[in-house]
Amino acid sequence: MPSLTRRKFLSIALAGALTATSVVSARASEELVQLERIGVHATADGGYVLNGRYVLNLTPMLAEALLKGVSFAFIQAFEAERPRDYWFAQQITVVHRHLLLSYNALLRQYQLQIGQAHQNFDTLSEALDALGDISGWPVLSKGQIQKGATYQVRVRMYFDPSKLSKPLQLNAFASERWDMDSGWFSWPFKP
């Protein structure tokens, strides 16, 4: 009889471990913020702009929180540095862009604020497409870049939980469900 309960305990423990593993692997494959494409392009005035696209997916819990009045603040970051042989890399620029996604229940529209500009959307998918779009974002000026030099540039987009109300901040910092971060994507750039 004791061996039967031990077997039963082991089978239950193994089933629990397998379930936890499948949940973690499903979570890892279901990234909420993914970089689809990115590139730095020259402008007519000699500067450089960032063009690209992030794909954002909200879990049902996050979509419901948005409908209930929780605004989501995101930050898009761009960094450029020039590697040096015998010293640390030279920091060229660090640029951040702040975005705020919210839902207006009175108008039944999603609102996206990028800096001082506002846009309204009828559906969540339209708002998420606009939130992930990086078109013509000026990131480097003419004087910051030397022709022929190689630079290391990187981008990242992430959710900023510090803009939430205090009770939600604690939940966001403690729970993986609020973890919306693309991580850094880096590539060499030669003008």
Short mmCIF file of the C-alpha atoms (twelve columns), coordinates in Angstrom:
data_MODEL
# 
_entry.id   MODEL 
# 
loop_
_atom_site.group_PDB 
_atom_site.id 
_atom_site.type_symbol 
_atom_site.label_atom_id 
_atom_site.label_alt_id 
_atom_site.label_comp_id 
_atom_site.label_asym_id 
_atom_site.label_seq_id 
_atom_site.Cartn_x 
_atom_site.Cartn_y 
_atom_site.Cartn_z 
_atom_site.pdbx_PDB_model_num 
ATOM 1   C CA . MET A 1   0.000   0.000  0.000   1 
ATOM 2   C CA . PRO A 2   2.739   2.551  0.776   1 
ATOM 3   C CA . SER A 3   4.378   1.878  -2.631  1 
ATOM 4   C CA . LEU A 4   1.065   2.614  -4.341  1 
ATOM 5   C CA . THR A 5   0.782   5.995  -2.646  1 
ATOM 6   C CA . ARG A 6   4.422   6.697  -3.482  1 
ATOM 7   C CA . ARG A 7   3.727   5.874  -7.141  1 
ATOM 8   C CA . LYS A 8   0.622   7.983  -7.086  1 
ATOM 9   C CA . PHE A 9   2.577   10.856 -5.543  1 
ATOM 10  C CA . LEU A 10  5.351   10.521 -8.130  1 
ATOM 11  C CA . SER A 11  2.890   10.395 -11.023 1 
ATOM 12  C CA . ILE A 12  1.092   13.493 -9.735  1 
ATOM 13  C CA . ALA A 13  4.408   15.310 -9.199  1 
ATOM 14  C CA . LEU A 14  5.598   14.341 -12.682 1 
ATOM 15  C CA . ALA A 15  2.319   15.485 -14.246 1 
ATOM 16  C CA . GLY A 16  2.613   18.788 -12.402 1 
ATOM 17  C CA . ALA A 17  6.210   19.268 -13.559 1 
ATOM 18  C CA . LEU A 18  5.293   18.498 -17.167 1 
ATOM 19  C CA . THR A 19  2.382   20.935 -17.017 1 
ATOM 20  C CA . ALA A 20  4.609   23.665 -15.583 1 
ATOM 21  C CA . THR A 21  7.225   23.008 -18.270 1 
ATOM 22  C CA . SER A 22  4.661   23.194 -21.071 1 
ATOM 23  C CA . VAL A 23  3.277   26.466 -19.669 1 
ATOM 24  C CA . VAL A 24  6.766   27.982 -19.517 1 
ATOM 25  C CA . SER A 25  7.646   26.833 -23.045 1 
ATOM 26  C CA . ALA A 26  4.296   28.091 -24.373 1 
ATOM 27  C CA . ARG A 27  4.979   31.431 -22.678 1 
ATOM 28  C CA . ALA A 28  8.455   31.610 -24.226 1 
ATOM 29  C CA . SER A 29  7.067   30.984 -27.719 1 
ATOM 30  C CA . GLU A 30  4.297   33.570 -27.224 1 
ATOM 31  C CA . GLU A 31  6.326   36.776 -27.169 1 
ATOM 32  C CA . LEU A 32  4.186   39.843 -26.647 1 
ATOM 33  C CA . VAL A 33  6.569   42.247 -28.439 1 
ATOM 34  C CA . GLN A 34  8.527   40.970 -31.452 1 
ATOM 35  C CA . LEU A 35  10.709  42.873 -33.882 1 
ATOM 36  C CA . GLU A 36  9.622   42.130 -37.441 1 
ATOM 37  C CA . ARG A 37  11.962  44.395 -39.437 1 
ATOM 38  C CA . ILE A 38  14.288  47.331 -38.777 1 
ATOM 39  C CA . GLY A 39  16.723  49.557 -40.653 1 
ATOM 40  C CA . VAL A 40  18.549  52.883 -40.505 1 
ATOM 41  C CA . HIS A 41  18.149  55.005 -43.641 1 
ATOM 42  C CA . ALA A 42  19.750  58.265 -44.787 1 
ATOM 43  C CA . THR A 43  17.619  61.378 -45.258 1 
ATOM 44  C CA . ALA A 44  18.038  64.238 -47.733 1 
ATOM 45  C CA . ASP A 45  19.494  66.550 -45.069 1 
ATOM 46  C CA . GLY A 46  22.299  64.117 -44.176 1 
ATOM 47  C CA . GLY A 47  20.671  62.697 -41.052 1 
ATOM 48  C CA . TYR A 48  19.393  59.185 -40.469 1 
ATOM 49  C CA . VAL A 49  15.949  57.838 -39.601 1 
ATOM 50  C CA . LEU A 50  14.856  54.512 -38.180 1 
ATOM 51  C CA . ASN A 51  12.229  52.543 -40.100 1 
ATOM 52  C CA . GLY A 52  10.807  49.264 -38.913 1 
ATOM 53  C CA . ARG A 53  7.977   47.393 -37.292 1 
ATOM 54  C CA . TYR A 54  7.226   45.609 -34.056 1 
ATOM 55  C CA . VAL A 55  4.406   43.101 -33.789 1 
ATOM 56  C CA . LEU A 56  2.534   43.412 -30.485 1 
ATOM 57  C CA . ASN A 57  0.166   40.821 -29.043 1 
ATOM 58  C CA . LEU A 58  -1.809  41.398 -25.874 1 
ATOM 59  C CA . THR A 59  -2.949  38.529 -23.727 1 
ATOM 60  C CA . PRO A 60  -6.709  38.454 -22.983 1 
ATOM 61  C CA . MET A 61  -5.956  39.712 -19.455 1 
ATOM 62  C CA . LEU A 62  -4.026  42.717 -20.790 1 
ATOM 63  C CA . ALA A 63  -6.678  43.495 -23.424 1 
ATOM 64  C CA . GLU A 64  -9.342  43.422 -20.696 1 
ATOM 65  C CA . ALA A 65  -7.247  45.715 -18.477 1 
ATOM 66  C CA . LEU A 66  -6.954  48.151 -21.392 1 
ATOM 67  C CA . LEU A 67  -10.756 48.131 -21.857 1 
ATOM 68  C CA . LYS A 68  -11.205 48.806 -18.139 1 
ATOM 69  C CA . GLY A 69  -9.160  52.000 -18.299 1 
ATOM 70  C CA . VAL A 70  -5.559  50.929 -17.714 1 
ATOM 71  C CA . SER A 71  -3.245  52.866 -20.024 1 
ATOM 72  C CA . PHE A 72  -0.124  51.132 -21.337 1 
ATOM 73  C CA . ALA A 73  3.054   53.188 -21.624 1 
ATOM 74  C CA . PHE A 74  5.762   51.886 -23.944 1 
ATOM 75  C CA . ILE A 75  9.274   53.081 -24.641 1 
ATOM 76  C CA . GLN A 76  11.133  52.605 -27.900 1 
ATOM 77  C CA . ALA A 77  14.880  52.954 -27.442 1 
ATOM 78  C CA . PHE A 78  17.669  53.424 -29.978 1 
ATOM 79  C CA . GLU A 79  21.374  53.438 -29.203 1 
ATOM 80  C CA . ALA A 80  24.408  53.857 -31.433 1 
ATOM 81  C CA . GLU A 81  28.056  53.440 -30.525 1 
ATOM 82  C CA . ARG A 82  31.358  53.294 -32.364 1 
ATOM 83  C CA . PRO A 83  33.527  50.340 -31.335 1 
ATOM 84  C CA . ARG A 84  37.166  51.128 -30.561 1 
ATOM 85  C CA . ASP A 85  40.084  48.704 -30.554 1 
ATOM 86  C CA . TYR A 86  41.800  49.628 -27.304 1 
ATOM 87  C CA . TRP A 87  39.116  51.322 -25.288 1 
ATOM 88  C CA . PHE A 88  35.418  51.097 -24.517 1 
ATOM 89  C CA . ALA A 89  33.014  51.844 -27.339 1 
ATOM 90  C CA . GLN A 90  32.239  55.505 -27.920 1 
ATOM 91  C CA . GLN A 91  28.573  56.283 -27.193 1 
ATOM 92  C CA . ILE A 92  27.161  58.242 -30.154 1 
ATOM 93  C CA . THR A 93  23.500  58.618 -29.221 1 
ATOM 94  C CA . VAL A 94  20.758  57.311 -26.959 1 
ATOM 95  C CA . VAL A 95  17.239  58.217 -28.077 1 
ATOM 96  C CA . HIS A 96  13.922  57.264 -26.452 1 
ATOM 97  C CA . ARG A 97  10.398  57.633 -27.762 1 
ATOM 98  C CA . HIS A 98  7.446   57.425 -25.350 1 
ATOM 99  C CA . LEU A 99  4.129   55.961 -26.477 1 
ATOM 100 C CA . LEU A 100 0.866   55.668 -24.567 1 
ATOM 101 C CA . LEU A 101 -1.973  53.313 -25.541 1 
ATOM 102 C CA . SER A 102 -5.368  53.794 -23.889 1 
ATOM 103 C CA . TYR A 103 -9.043  53.111 -24.465 1 
ATOM 104 C CA . ASN A 104 -11.744 55.779 -24.365 1 
ATOM 105 C CA . ALA A 105 -14.964 54.037 -23.288 1 
ATOM 106 C CA . LEU A 106 -17.103 57.076 -24.106 1 
ATOM 107 C CA . LEU A 107 -15.928 57.212 -27.737 1 
ATOM 108 C CA . ARG A 108 -15.325 53.451 -27.934 1 
ATOM 109 C CA . GLN A 109 -11.963 54.107 -29.526 1 
ATOM 110 C CA . TYR A 110 -8.384  53.215 -28.796 1 
ATOM 111 C CA . GLN A 111 -6.071  56.192 -28.476 1 
ATOM 112 C CA . LEU A 112 -2.367  56.249 -29.196 1 
ATOM 113 C CA . GLN A 113 -0.180  59.116 -28.089 1 
ATOM 114 C CA . ILE A 114 3.338   59.419 -29.523 1 
ATOM 115 C CA . GLY A 115 4.981   62.459 -27.991 1 
ATOM 116 C CA . GLN A 116 2.428   65.233 -28.468 1 
ATOM 117 C CA . ALA A 117 0.642   63.594 -31.425 1 
ATOM 118 C CA . HIS A 118 -2.633  61.701 -30.870 1 
ATOM 119 C CA . GLN A 119 -4.331  59.115 -33.076 1 
ATOM 120 C CA . ASN A 120 -7.666  57.317 -32.639 1 
ATOM 121 C CA . PHE A 121 -8.461  53.782 -33.814 1 
ATOM 122 C CA . ASP A 122 -11.674 51.770 -33.931 1 
ATOM 123 C CA . THR A 123 -10.074 48.379 -33.256 1 
ATOM 124 C CA . LEU A 124 -7.344  47.085 -31.009 1 
ATOM 125 C CA . SER A 125 -5.479  45.485 -33.917 1 
ATOM 126 C CA . GLU A 126 -5.277  48.849 -35.731 1 
ATOM 127 C CA . ALA A 127 -3.988  50.516 -32.571 1 
ATOM 128 C CA . LEU A 128 -1.380  47.778 -31.993 1 
ATOM 129 C CA . ASP A 129 -0.221  48.054 -35.623 1 
ATOM 130 C CA . ALA A 130 0.267   51.806 -35.207 1 
ATOM 131 C CA . LEU A 131 1.978   51.287 -31.843 1 
ATOM 132 C CA . GLY A 132 4.520   48.920 -33.390 1 
ATOM 133 C CA . ASP A 133 5.194   51.061 -36.462 1 
ATOM 134 C CA . ILE A 134 8.505   52.893 -36.582 1 
ATOM 135 C CA . SER A 135 8.508   55.110 -39.656 1 
ATOM 136 C CA . GLY A 136 10.799  58.053 -40.131 1 
ATOM 137 C CA . TRP A 137 11.968  58.335 -36.524 1 
ATOM 138 C CA . PRO A 138 15.019  60.679 -36.637 1 
ATOM 139 C CA . VAL A 139 17.768  59.014 -34.610 1 
ATOM 140 C CA . LEU A 140 21.080  60.378 -35.902 1 
ATOM 141 C CA . SER A 141 22.079  63.809 -37.148 1 
ATOM 142 C CA . LYS A 142 24.627  64.627 -39.812 1 
ATOM 143 C CA . GLY A 143 27.312  65.685 -37.318 1 
ATOM 144 C CA . GLN A 144 27.162  62.483 -35.243 1 
ATOM 145 C CA . ILE A 145 28.225  60.075 -37.986 1 
ATOM 146 C CA . GLN A 146 31.465  59.766 -39.948 1 
ATOM 147 C CA . LYS A 147 31.262  58.280 -43.427 1 
ATOM 148 C CA . GLY A 148 33.074  54.950 -43.720 1 
ATOM 149 C CA . ALA A 149 33.139  54.208 -39.988 1 
ATOM 150 C CA . THR A 150 31.326  51.157 -38.649 1 
ATOM 151 C CA . TYR A 151 28.827  51.619 -35.832 1 
ATOM 152 C CA . GLN A 152 26.951  49.210 -33.629 1 
ATOM 153 C CA . VAL A 153 23.279  50.185 -33.332 1 
ATOM 154 C CA . ARG A 154 20.526  48.555 -31.326 1 
ATOM 155 C CA . VAL A 155 16.807  48.943 -30.694 1 
ATOM 156 C CA . ARG A 156 14.373  47.824 -28.049 1 
ATOM 157 C CA . MET A 157 10.684  48.297 -27.276 1 
ATOM 158 C CA . TYR A 158 9.307   47.633 -23.817 1 
ATOM 159 C CA . PHE A 159 6.389   48.258 -21.504 1 
ATOM 160 C CA . ASP A 160 7.009   50.912 -18.828 1 
ATOM 161 C CA . PRO A 161 5.273   49.776 -15.612 1 
ATOM 162 C CA . SER A 162 6.296   52.951 -13.759 1 
ATOM 163 C CA . LYS A 163 3.419   54.787 -15.476 1 
ATOM 164 C CA . LEU A 164 0.808   52.479 -13.903 1 
ATOM 165 C CA . SER A 165 -0.996  53.283 -10.667 1 
ATOM 166 C CA . LYS A 166 0.908   52.137 -7.555  1 
ATOM 167 C CA . PRO A 167 -1.156  48.964 -6.862  1 
ATOM 168 C CA . LEU A 168 -0.789  47.849 -10.466 1 
ATOM 169 C CA . GLN A 169 2.934   48.647 -10.434 1 
ATOM 170 C CA . LEU A 170 3.485   46.041 -7.726  1 
ATOM 171 C CA . ASN A 171 1.528   43.491 -9.725  1 
ATOM 172 C CA . ALA A 172 3.374   44.356 -12.947 1 
ATOM 173 C CA . PHE A 173 6.815   44.038 -11.358 1 
ATOM 174 C CA . ALA A 174 5.947   40.735 -9.667  1 
ATOM 175 C CA . SER A 175 4.065   39.020 -12.496 1 
ATOM 176 C CA . GLU A 176 5.342   37.731 -15.840 1 
ATOM 177 C CA . ARG A 177 1.953   38.464 -17.395 1 
ATOM 178 C CA . TRP A 178 2.942   42.138 -17.721 1 
ATOM 179 C CA . ASP A 179 6.339   41.337 -19.256 1 
ATOM 180 C CA . MET A 180 6.204   43.045 -22.648 1 
ATOM 181 C CA . ASP A 181 9.785   43.527 -23.781 1 
ATOM 182 C CA . SER A 182 11.339  42.838 -27.170 1 
ATOM 183 C CA . GLY A 183 14.849  42.741 -25.738 1 
ATOM 184 C CA . TRP A 184 17.752  44.426 -27.498 1 
ATOM 185 C CA . PHE A 185 18.331  43.759 -31.183 1 
ATOM 186 C CA . SER A 186 21.763  44.821 -32.371 1 
ATOM 187 C CA . TRP A 187 23.396  45.047 -35.804 1 
ATOM 188 C CA . PRO A 188 26.398  46.767 -37.447 1 
ATOM 189 C CA . PHE A 189 25.710  49.944 -39.401 1 
ATOM 190 C CA . LYS A 190 28.062  51.582 -41.914 1 
ATOM 191 C CA . PRO A 191 26.931  54.861 -43.523 1 
# 
